Amino acid sequence: MLSTWDEVSYRLLCPRPGWRNSSLLAYWDDITDDGRLADTEPNYPSGAYQTHLCALALHAQLAAGESVELPFILAWHFPNRTVTGCGWSGEAAEQNWLGNHYTERFADAWEAAHYTARNLADLEEKSSRYVRSMLSSTLPDFVLDAAMSNVSTLRTQTCMRTADGEFHAFEGCAPRHGCCAGTCTHVWNYEQATAFLFPTLTRSMRNTEFLNDTDERGLMRYRTVLPLGTGQGGTAVADGQMGTIMRLHRDWQLSGDTQWLRKLWPQAKKALEFAWITGGWDGNRDGVMEGVQHNTYDIEYHGPTPQTGFWYLGALRAAEEMAGAVGDDEAADCYQKLFTSGSSWWDKHGFNGEYYFQDIRPQPSEQVAPGLIIPDTLVGDVTLTGEPIHQTGPGCLADQLVGQWFAHTSDLGYLLEPEHVRRTLQAIFRYNYKRTLSEHSNVARTYALGDEAGLVIGTWPHGERPELPFHFFCEVWTGFEYMLAASLIYEQMIDPALEIVRSTRERHDGEKRNPWDEPECGHHYARAMAAWSLILALSGFHYSAVDKSMCFAPKVNTDDFRCFWSVPTAWGSYAHHSSENGLNAWLSVEYGEIALNRLELQAAPNVEPEVIEFPKSLQLGAGDSFTIGGQ
């Protein structure tokens, strides 16, 4: 039987003098005297009190067999977040204040606590409904664990909303401050959770990147300076800038807000065409990045390399669609031709029969356009052997197909010859995934070791490793593991994909490492939120609010399938059962509203999809469901 509490006692004052346990002793004497806290002024000398050590107690009478819930709400209100205090790189001290968005919503901690108490049941119900919906999925448990656990990063000090409501983030967290400030574009390219769960936040990032961080030349500063509007200059990074264009396309498709796209398009167009400047990434405008390209490895690549090159191909494809949507047909035609040219070059010249590789082309720093080189990196003619250092060359890079992975999640199709993509994924799994790291030599940071399995970032299976390759080549990053696993799933290579995810989560099982903290440069690292793409890949989920279409094409448990789905305006569940009589499917909305003109359902891989066109948009709200087929 559940009893209830019926009394509150509290203490506001504790003694200051004496040993450090004086306050604890005063509290203990008080509570053990009669089981209550006394809010009376003790007989202490004047000035002997400190009021920030207080105590609160709830009281209940329990009979044998009874239990009681004693609710406590901890609330806070800290309006004075500063640039330097949180670890961001900032400007002058008088421009140091950023604030916190929640303090604009609540006047003080008491108001926040009051709101929580008044709405606690509803808030808990919505949260538990989301968890129940996720856990009812027929996707593997460790996949759900990877996706759900890493979403928690959005609630850590890796992320923040400043007083103006804008969303900003570090790469991760150090013990006392954020780690690597600036909502770094090339790191945040990999995460997929925010767009599908918290679209207001991801659109805030796009607004900042294109409207604040992109200059008139099209150079996008890859780390945001706060407060917004401060800071001059900056450096552009090839993968970060091209990936942000792909993210704009994704967010436009999910939101269906073409007016918002029109607002950002002029700057997005400049950001893409910045690649064509003299001494830039693609100065000869052939669809291939031959120039010096700074990237997520904190080095400059010289010559065509697949990691940045395929982000570029993906940006061209995404920009082609966006240009068409806003009526910029001339640009759309130009981007399509460049994409075709670049894709053809890579398949003809950049594929060695097993995987794509870097064609090193040394470029002295004086020939590189301004804004493309990080000042403290060794580039150009600063070498040990006459060649640029920190390159990949003929090596096999774990994330070389990252642009193709993002294209698949955004329904942009193949950027390269499909058979080459499949062979490359097979090669990466064969050469870079280690079922045991006991014989792996790691001279950098250690995130996996010993008998653990892990995906090594760079390998040279046929020799010819540069004397000094890029410095992260021997590390293991979970964000890359999830990205590769999702890529394998899109190519129907389910078993190796699930092996990678299983081994990653076994390293973060709560005993070896924190299950809610996958580190890289700092704890709670943003790149690990690439795990959400596993949900997209295994369910074959795509959604476009532009044409109001939704698609499911599950890759596992296809006879009896169930999964969670989410879009900016709603979330819910999808389930289907395959039988001799055909496909029986069920789509439910558990939160929000959604309108559908088209629903495409594929019972299993290699089965012709069933397409349902609605003459009038199907309108579904919370609690509604739609059934296809018999019972």
DOKE-280428 format. One record per residue (C-alpha): residue in three letters; y, x, z. Coordinates in steps of 0.001 Angstrom, whole numbers, padded with zeros to 6 digits, always signed. Layout:
ALAYXZ ...
END
This chain:
MET+000000+000000+000000 LEU+003449+001289-000925 SER+006062+001098+001789 THR+009835+001561+001412 TRP+012410+003685+003156 ASP+014948+001814+005256 GLU+017352+004311+006795 VAL+019468+007325+005890 SER+020747+010045+008195 TYR+022791+013087+007307 ARG+024581+016111+008687 LEU+027805+017529+007224 LEU+028563+020434+009563 CYS+026701+023598+010531 PRO+027812+026626+012592 ARG+029202+029730+010917 PRO+028948+032498+013595 GLY+025920+034474+014641 TRP+022873+035480+012656 ARG+022185+034169+009165 ASN+019679+031636+010519 SER+022233+029868+012739 SER+022607+026963+010324 LEU+018858+026501+009944 LEU+018416+026585+013743 ALA+021112+023931+014215 TYR+019426+021694+011622 TRP+015968+022186+013169 ASP+017144+021423+016691 ASP+018844+018279+015391 ILE+015937+016845+013378 THR+013292+017617+016012 ASP+015305+016027+018804 ASP+014769+012417+017673 GLY+013700+012639+014027 ARG+017235+011863+012845 LEU+020185+013904+011628 ALA+023375+013399+013656 ASP+026671+013200+011812 THR+028615+014132+014953 GLU+030659+017196+015677 PRO+028609+019581+017835 ASN+030145+021364+020802 TYR+031038+024518+018880 PRO+034255+026526+019186 SER+037111+025528+016905 GLY+036824+026963+013394 ALA+033115+027661+013781 TYR+031968+025309+011023 GLN+031095+025574+007350 THR+030734+022364+005412 HIS+028801+023484+002353 LEU+025476+023570+004189 CYS+024499+019947+004703 ALA+021335+017897+005169 LEU+020188+014441+004068 ALA+017130+012507+005224 LEU+015451+009230+004257 HIS+013328+007517+006904 ALA+010354+005181+006614 GLN+007669+003826+008939 LEU+004120+004241+007613 ALA+000920+002649+008805 ALA-002491+004115+008058 GLY-003232+003950+004338 GLU+000377+003419+003343 SER+002525+005698+001171 VAL+006187+005830+000343 GLU+008410+007205-002420 LEU+011562+008925-001150 PRO+013997+009303-004092 PHE+016600+012054-004098 ILE+019086+012587-006935 LEU+020624+016008-007404 ALA+023879+015798-009364 TRP+026497+018364-010290 HIS+029842+018582-012052 PHE+031012+021986-013264 PRO+033910+021645-015715 ASN+034852+025302-015943 ARG+032434+026863-018396 THR+034155+029926-019843 VAL+033420+032160-022797 THR+032875+035266-020695 GLY+031155+033439-017860 CYS+028314+032128-020024 GLY+027895+035362-021982 TRP+029534+034386-025286 SER+031659+036876-027189 GLY+035203+035589-026962 GLU+038866+036138-027554 ALA+041774+036576-025133 ALA+041423+035432-021531 GLU+043928+032601-021957 GLN+041578+031097-024584 ASN+038510+031565-022428 TRP+037907+027998-021229 LEU+035254+025918-023014 GLY+034304+023234-020522 ASN+031185+021069-020505 HIS+030836+017818-022422 TYR+029138+015945-019584 THR+032204+016436-017367 GLU+034206+014448-019917 ARG+031763+011580-019492 PHE+031557+011650-015688 ALA+034565+012162-013440 ASP+032586+013944-010742 ALA+029077+014526-009430 TRP+029102+011242-007511 GLU+029746+009255-010700 ALA+026926+011099-012456 ALA+024586+010370-009546 HIS+025655+006720-009479 TYR+024957+006328-013200 THR+021554+007952-012787 ALA+020593+005747-009857 ARG+021720+002591-011629 ASN+019872+003444-014877 LEU+016955+005492-013543 ALA+014241+002955-014335 ASP+015422+002543-017923 LEU+015850+006296-018443 GLU+012389+007029-017071 GLU+010830+004260-019169 LYS+012339+005589-022404 SER+011253+009146-021605 SER+007723+008131-020679 ARG+007518+005918-023789 TYR+008276+008977-025941 VAL+005667+011049-024110 ARG+003039+008302-024365 SER+003731+007906-028060 MET+003391+011633-028666 LEU+000225+011984-026611 SER-001444+008993-028269 SER-001451+010991-031515 THR-004729+012135-033042 LEU-003223+015544-033793 PRO-004842+018442-031890 ASP-003737+018734-028265 PHE-002519+022312-028634 VAL-000316+021304-031576 LEU+001311+018561-029512 ASP+001650+021037-026636 ALA+003415+023572-028872 ALA+005858+021028-030288 MET+006661+019211-027040 SER+006885+022273-024809 ASN+009337+024084-027051 VAL+011662+021096-027335 SER+012497+021848-023688 THR+014631+024756-024979 LEU+017310+022212-025857 ARG+017687+021484-022139 THR+017964+025120-021033 GLN+021011+027358-020885 THR+020150+028516-024409 CYS+022117+025446-025519 MET+025393+023825-024520 ARG+027898+021146-025509 THR+031475+022174-024866 ALA+034142+019765-023615 ASP+035006+018713-027190 GLY+031426+017471-027641 GLU+030397+020187-030105 PHE+026957+021776-029853 HIS+026598+025556-029605 ALA+023736+027813-028652 PHE+022568+031298-027934 GLU+019395+032714-029426 GLY+017820+032691-025963 CYS+018570+033242-022274 ALA+018980+036400-020253 PRO+018569+036166-016449 ARG+022299+035633-015750 HIS+023817+034547-019073 GLY+023029+033553-022622 CYS+021423+036097-024932 CYS+022848+036753-028431 ALA+025739+034311-028778 GLY+027007+032431-031790 THR+024405+029792-032771 CYS+023052+032561-034979 THR+022317+031063-038396 HIS+019299+033157-039302 VAL+017531+032348-036009 TRP+018415+028648-035918 ASN+017172+028334-039520 TYR+013632+028306-038158 GLU+013901+025497-035610 GLN+013095+021968-036794 ALA+013177+019808-033652 THR+016911+019117-033365 ALA+017318+017408-036748 PHE+014542+014916-036030 LEU+015234+014254-032348 PHE+018954+014831-031728 PRO+020775+014470-035079 THR+024236+014438-033473 LEU+023641+018006-032344 THR+022380+019334-035650 ARG+025271+017737-037577 SER+027659+019338-035118 MET+026191+022704-036092 ARG+026684+021975-039802 ASN+030303+020953-039206 THR+030984+024195-037365 GLU+029202+026400-039903 PHE+030914+024982-042991 LEU+034281+023763-041698 ASN+034996+026467-039105 ASP+032936+029529-039995 THR+033131+029574-043816 ASP+036268+031135-045277 GLU+037927+030493-048614 ARG+035766+033116-050313 GLY+032622+031364-049115 LEU+031711+033998-046523 MET+030040+032209-043622 ARG+030363+034042-040325 TYR+026803+034046-039001 ARG+027862+033958-035343 THR+030428+031383-034239 VAL+033369+032655-032208 LEU+034492+030398-029355 PRO+036790+028641-028727 LEU+036625+027148-032226 GLY+039519+028225-034408 THR+039761+031690-032892 GLY+038472+034935-034325 GLN+039033+036447-037732 GLY+036706+037961-040277 GLY+033003+038250-039603 THR+029819+039160-041384 ALA+027700+037063-043737 VAL+023905+037312-043607 ALA+021835+036374-046627 ASP+019022+034423-045007 GLY+021286+032691-042490 GLN+023820+031523-045078 MET+021261+030328-047635 GLY+019138+028648-044965 THR+022161+026760-043653 ILE+022616+025241-047111 MET+019012+024043-046971 ARG+019641+022611-043500 LEU+022662+020702-044806 HIS+020440+019113-047438 ARG+017851+018179-044808 ASP+020438+016644-042487 TRP+022023+014704-045358 GLN+018652+013308-046382 LEU+017777+012313-042818 SER+021159+010696-042166 GLY+021802+009177-045593 ASP+025494+009891-045007 THR+026754+010965-048428 GLN+030368+010643-047277 TRP+029681+013313-044684 LEU+028100+015452-047402 ARG+031209+015013-049570 LYS+033340+016279-046697 LEU+031261+019471-046346 TRP+030381+019982-050005 PRO+033434+022059-051080 GLN+032686+024655-048413 ALA+028931+024461-048972 LYS+029488+025116-052671 LYS+031636+028144-051837 ALA+028970+029395-049423 LEU+026289+029278-052121 GLU+028439+030810-054840 PHE+029542+033579-052463 ALA+026233+035166-053482 TRP+027759+035850-056906 ILE+030726+038021-055860 THR+030934+041541-057228 GLY+028878+043832-055023 GLY+027255+040746-053454 TRP+023748+039441-053098 ASP+023370+038168-056678 GLY+026322+039746-058434 ASN+024764+039404-061889 ARG+023940+035688-061337 ASP+020300+035760-062383 GLY+018841+033877-059403 VAL+017573+037067-057736 MET+019225+038775-054758 GLU+019392+042449-055699 GLY+022317+043381-053451 VAL+022406+044498-049828 GLN+021231+041636-047626 HIS+021596+041549-043857 ASN+018941+039349-042303 THR+017099+038202-039189 TYR+015560+041647-038669 ASP+019048+042975-037877 ILE+018932+045344-040827 GLU+020136+045403-044412 TYR+017579+044994-047175 HIS+018261+046874-050402 GLY+016950+045197-053524 PRO+014972+041976-054024 THR+012909+040979-051000 PRO+011007+037686-050664 GLN+012259+036737-047215 THR+015913+036422-048242 GLY+015129+035793-051904 PHE+013196+032609-051240 TRP+015870+031269-048912 TYR+018156+031726-051922 LEU+015779+029840-054234 GLY+015573+027047-051668 ALA+019362+026918-051365 LEU+019691+026622-055142 ARG+017214+023710-055201 ALA+018898+021984-052265 ALA+022367+022511-053736 GLU+021218+021120-057072 GLU+020309+017825-055373 MET+023462+017721-053263 ALA+025704+018501-056241 GLY+024118+015647-058168 ALA+024681+013266-055243 VAL+028424+014000-055092 GLY+028895+013912-058864 ASP+029252+017672-059406 ASP+026945+017643-062426 GLU+028151+020954-063868 ALA+027278+022763-060634 ALA+023924+020980-060421 ASP+023012+022175-063929 CYS+024103+025734-063100 TYR+022036+025834-059905 GLN+018982+024469-061691 LYS+019133+027191-064336 LEU+019573+029920-061734 PHE+016667+028556-059707 THR+014393+028551-062749 SER+015438+032083-063657 GLY+014973+033445-060143 SER+011648+031721-059557 SER+010294+033043-062847 TRP+011411+036590-062006 TRP+009659+036562-058653 ASP+006363+035333-060054 LYS+006486+037859-062893 HIS+007891+040945-061162 GLY+007715+040444-057383 PHE+004077+039373-056941 ASN+001363+042037-056695 GLY-001600+039710-057133 GLU-001965+039169-053383 TYR+001523+038620-052015 TYR+005231+039066-052744 PHE+006868+042391-051939 GLN+010238+044126-051767 ASP+011568+046091-054724 ILE+013707+048742-052979 ARG+016913+049496-054879 PRO+019191+051869-052976 GLN+022856+050875-052983 PRO+025527+053136-051417 SER+027680+051339-048897 GLU+030879+051864-050927 GLN+029391+049649-053654 VAL+028695+046778-051258 ALA+031209+043930-051057 PRO+033146+043668-047774 GLY+031601+041484-045097 LEU+027940+042101-045960 ILE+027150+045018-043659 ILE+026980+044935-039878 PRO+029083+047946-038778 ASP+026542+049415-036358 THR+023525+049432-038705 LEU+022369+052347-040839 VAL+022720+051441-044523 GLY+023310+052756-047995 ASP+023168+056511-048262 VAL+022498+057038-044527 THR+018826+057916-044891 LEU+016192+060409-043813 THR+014417+060724-047158 GLY+017000+059798-049768 GLU+015962+056132-049552 PRO+017404+053343-047387 ILE+015700+053150-044014 HIS+014347+050030-042290 GLN+012850+048561-045460 THR+009543+046773-046168 GLY+008740+047994-049682 PRO+005097+047244-050578 GLY+004342+045774-047149 CYS+003115+042282-046366 LEU+005752+040340-044428 ALA+004671+037498-042130 ASP+007626+035244-042974 GLN+008039+036116-046641 LEU+007466+032437-047562 VAL+009885+031012-044998 GLY+012067+029517-047743 GLN+009021+027797-049224 TRP+008044+026493-045767 PHE+011466+024913-045335 ALA+011332+023484-048859 HIS+008038+021759-048034 THR+009428+020260-044817 SER+012395+018904-046814 ASP+010351+017605-049771 LEU+012005+020010-052218 GLY+008729+020984-053862 TYR+007474+024412-054842 LEU+009940+027240-055244 LEU+007297+029485-056804 GLU+004009+029258-058657 PRO+001743+027187-056324 GLU-001282+029435-056815 HIS+000812+032484-055883 VAL+001964+030690-052741 ARG-001643+029988-051748 ARG-002759+033556-052392 THR+000178+034900-050405 LEU-000657+032735-047402 GLN-004260+033888-047560 ALA-003091+037516-047653 ILE-000727+037079-044694 PHE-003512+035547-042631 ARG-005915+038293-043694 TYR-003609+041244-043108 ASN-001132+040158-040409 TYR-003086+037843-038121 LYS-005066+039862-035561 ARG-007804+038114-033583 THR-007452+040911-031067 LEU-004506+043232-030543 SER-006545+045764-028570 GLU-006243+048322-031381 HIS-002762+047345-032516 SER-000075+049990-031973 ASN+003199+048431-030850 VAL+006176+050714-030293 ALA+008611+047824-029786 ARG+008747+044780-027486 THR+005471+043327-026281 TYR+004941+039562-026470 ALA+001167+039693-027024 LEU-001299+042414-026128 GLY-004868+043472-025395 ASP-007555+040977-026320 GLU-005003+038325-027226 ALA-004608+037208-030834 GLY-001280+037269-032619 LEU+000560+037416-035932 VAL+002037+040877-036569 ILE+005312+040692-038474 GLY+004820+043526-040975 THR+001725+045310-042281 TRP+001025+047743-045111 PRO-002580+046940-046050 HIS-002594+049389-048970 GLY-000641+052177-047305 GLU+002810+053444-048304 ARG+004483+052327-045100 PRO+008068+053646-045034 GLU+008636+056447-042568 LEU+011054+054215-040663 PRO+010381+050547-041455 PHE+012435+047771-039892 HIS+012104+048097-036130 PHE+010475+044707-035366 PHE+007534+045162-037746 CYS+004925+045613-035002 GLU+006016+042699-032799 VAL+004579+039169-032498 TRP+007030+036223-032607 THR+005817+032685-031930 GLY+008406+031173-034275 PHE+006782+033046-037167 GLU+003332+031953-036043 TYR+004298+028281-036119 MET+006083+028681-039448 LEU+003032+030324-041013 ALA+000649+027760-039519 ALA+002687+024877-040963 SER+002809+026657-044328 LEU-000989+026960-044307 ILE-001294+023263-043489 TYR+000853+022309-046473 GLU-001655+024216-048627 GLN-004674+022476-047020 MET-005739+025633-045150 ILE-006257+023735-041923 ASP-008714+025933-040028 PRO-006697+029188-040110 ALA-003532+027227-039319 LEU-005016+025649-036204 GLU-006519+028969-035122 ILE-003042+030511-035118 VAL-001515+027664-033096 ARG-004397+027616-030624 SER-004162+031349-029974 THR-000380+031146-029571 ARG-000613+028442-026928 GLU-003471+030245-025191 ARG-001033+033092-024600 HIS+001340+030565-022994 ASP-001205+028644-020960 GLY+000697+028622-017664 GLU-001397+031453-016232 LYS-000667+034304-018612 ARG+002864+033124-019470 ASN+005255+030229-018960 PRO+004182+027292-021194 TRP+007827+026160-021597 ASP+009276+029568-022398 GLU+008370+031459-025543 PRO+010626+034533-025516 GLU+011904+036799-028253 CYS+015414+038154-027707 GLY+015737+036325-024413 HIS+013794+033492-022806 HIS+013531+029937-024195 TYR+014061+031323-027681 ALA+015344+028925-030336 ARG+013108+030162-033170 ALA+010015+028887-031352 MET+011170+025320-032052 ALA+009669+025883-035498 ALA+006658+024348-033727 TRP+008026+020893-034570 SER+007213+021550-038238 LEU+003517+021369-037275 ILE+003985+017637-036630 LEU+005631+017240-040040 ALA+002961+019228-041867 LEU-000118+017673-040240 SER+001179+014125-040672 GLY+002648+014777-044128 PHE+005774+013029-042905 HIS+008891+012812-045058 TYR+011863+010514-044710 SER+014997+010008-046770 ALA+017747+007718-045548 VAL+019439+008272-048910 ASP+016855+006183-050759 LYS+015302+004616-047617 SER+011828+006016-048222 MET+009134+007187-045815 CYS+005876+008997-046501 PHE+002748+009836-044496 ALA-000012+012083-045864 PRO-002124+013247-042889 LYS-004223+016391-043100 VAL-006540+015896-040091 ASN-008518+013020-038565 THR-007765+011043-041701 ASP-010315+008246-041107 ASP-008606+007188-037891 PHE-005152+008697-037734 ARG-002203+008159-035428 CYS+001013+010121-034939 PHE+004578+010022-033665 TRP+007492+009951-036115 SER+011235+010228-035623 VAL+014383+009964-037739 PRO+018069+009931-036718 THR+018211+006162-036164 ALA+014755+005399-034776 TRP+011372+006651-033656 GLY+007941+005159-033374 SER+004271+005491-034314 TYR+002188+005361-037453 ALA-001549+004726-037567 HIS-004135+004064-040238 HIS-007847+003443-040548 SER-009790+004147-043718 SER-012773+001972-044536 GLU-014795+000792-047510 ASN-012282-002004-047922 GLY-009386+000420-048281 LEU-006566+001576-046047 ASN-005431-000420-043038 ALA-002087+000941-041793 TRP+000368+000094-039054 LEU+003969+001279-038627 SER+005837+000521-035405 VAL+009372+001153-034183 GLU+009640+001934-030487 TYR+013337+002806-030393 GLY+016320+002151-032652 GLU+016417+000562-036103 ILE+015340+001582-039583 ALA+015528+000131-043100 LEU+012873+000936-045728 ASN+012836+000369-049471 ARG+009707+002392-050099 LEU+006667+003396-048084 GLU+004131+005890-049438 LEU+000804+006279-047644 GLN-001923+008760-048506 ALA-005221+008133-046742 ALA-006396+011735-047071 PRO-005713+014869-049121 ASN-006647+014523-052795 VAL-006606+010724-052533 GLU-004162+008800-054677 PRO-001328+007561-052434 GLU-000610+003881-051974 VAL+003045+003035-052650 ILE+004691-000106-051300 GLU+008046-001078-052789 PHE+010100-003659-050909 PRO+012261-005855-053202 LYS+014523-006355-050209 SER+014875-003623-047596 LEU+012381-003948-044770 GLN+014402-004042-041548 LEU+012588-002929-038396 GLY+013971-002709-034861 ALA+012589-001702-031493 GLY+009353-003581-030839 ASP+008807-004454-034509 SER+005800-003372-036536 PHE+004580-003616-040106 THR+000916-003912-041084 ILE-000706-003069-044408 GLY-004252-004183-045251 GLY-006728-006091-043129 GLN-007372-005853-039428 
END
